[in-house]
């Protein structure tokens, strides 16, 4: 969004109704952007205020680099000016949301067809895995062979939670 700022100066001189007014139009492009970032709690995220060459960065964290690393959810604002354009001003606001990984609270076993179903404490957009690498949308694993499995669940932002490890043995 670009805003134009117009300044108006009115100056009254003297006490006997003498008046002098001056209007000065200063056009300044102000660019505002809002960015939402999700981070896993306990992780870090790098915020990038990049606005091209010869830019100066002033973050709400009192840092002055193009990028900053943050460790907590919150609101982070960077004000950007340019050396070659004194009227240039950009403001980027980053909303960093914390995403907790899902908690596996129960696993059910259906012995007839070697099926295991993973349950999480809360509903969400989760993926599930038996090895921590290959994830699927379904929380049901069918036709499993005997052996140990370590169950994983993560939300779509890749925050992981590890479930209990147990040996699946068909009786």
N, C-alpha and C positions, 0 to 999 in steps of 0.2 A: 504494500500500500504506500503510495507517495502522497505526502501532504505538502502543501505550500504554506509557508509561514509569511505573513505580511505584517510588518511592524509599522505603527503610526505614531508619530511624535507630535504633540501639540504643546507649544510653549507660550505662556502668558507672561508678558514683560510689563513692568511698571504698574502703577496703581491708578492711573487716570484713563482707564479703558483702552489703553494701547495694547494691541494684541498682535502677536506674530505666530503664525502656525507654519509647520513644515511637515510634509508627508514624505516618508521614505519607504519605498517598497524593497524589501530584501527577500528574495526568493531562495528558499532552501529546500532541497529534497530530503525528506525524512522517510526512511524505509524501515518498517517494522515487520519482523517475522517471529512466528511462534512455533517452536519445535518441541514435540513430546518424545521423550526417550524413556524406555523401560530398561531397568537394570536389575539383575539378580541381587538380592540383599547379600551383603558381604563381599560383593565384587566391586569393580571400579568401571567407570565409563569416561571416555575422552570426549570432551565437547570442543567442537571446531568452529571458531568464529570467522573462518576464512572469508575475506571480502576483497581478494585481489592484492595487487602490488601496492606498496607504499601506504599501507593501512596501519593505523594505531588502534590498539585494543585496550579497553578499560573494563575489566570484569568486576562484577559485584563482590567477588572474593578478594579484591585488591591485588589481582594479578594482571600482568600487562602483555602476555604472550598471545599468539594466535590460537593456541589450544590450551586447555586446562584439563587436568584429571580430577574427577570428583569421586568421592567414596560414599556419599549419602544422597538419598532422595531429597528433592527440594527444587527451588526456583533459582536459576542462575541467569544473569543478564550481562550481556556484553554490549558496550557502546563503541561504535567504530567510527573513526574519522579518517580523512585522507589528507596527506601532506599537500598534494597538488590542487585540492578543491576545498577551500575553507568553508564552503556552504554545505558540504556533504556530511550527512549524519545518518548512520544506520544503527538500529537497535535490534538485537536478536535476544529473544527470551527463550530459555530452555527449561522445560518442565521435566524433571527427572523423577519418574515413578519407580518405586521399589516393588519388585515382584518376588514374592516368596515361592519357593518351589513347593510342589504338592507333597503332602505327607501321606504315605501309604499306611493305612490303618488296619487293613484286613486282606487276606488272600484266601480264596475258597478253592477247593480241589474237588473235581468231579472225576472219580476213579474210573467209571465205565468207559470213558473215551479219552482219558489222560488230558483233561482240560483244566486250566487254571485261570481264575479271574482275579484281577487286581482291583481293589477298592481304595479310593482316596478319601481323606477326611472331608474335603470340600469339592463341590463341582467346579469344573473349569475346562479350559481347552488344553487337554493333556495328551501326551504321547507316551507309549510304554515300550519297554525293551527287556530282553532276557540277558543281554550282554553289555548294555551301556553304550552301544554303538549304533545298532540297527533299531530304529524306533518305528512304531506303527500307531495308527489312530485308535485301534481297538484295544480295550483292556482285557481281552480274552485271548488266551494262547491254547490252541487245540493240538491234539495228537503229539504230545510231548513224549520224548523218550525218558527212560529212567536216568537220573543223574542230578547233580547239584545245579541249582539256578539262583542267580542273584537278580532280583527284580528291580527295575528302575522305572521311575515316572518323572516326566518333566513337563512344564507348561510350554506353550509354543514359543516362549521367549528363551528357551533352553536352560531354565533354572532346574537343576536336578535334585532329586531326593532318592535315596537308596532304601529299598525295603529289606525285609528280613531275608537271610540266606538260609535255605533248607534243601535237603536232598529229597527230590521227588522220586518216590519208589512205588510202582504199581504193585498192589497186593493181589 
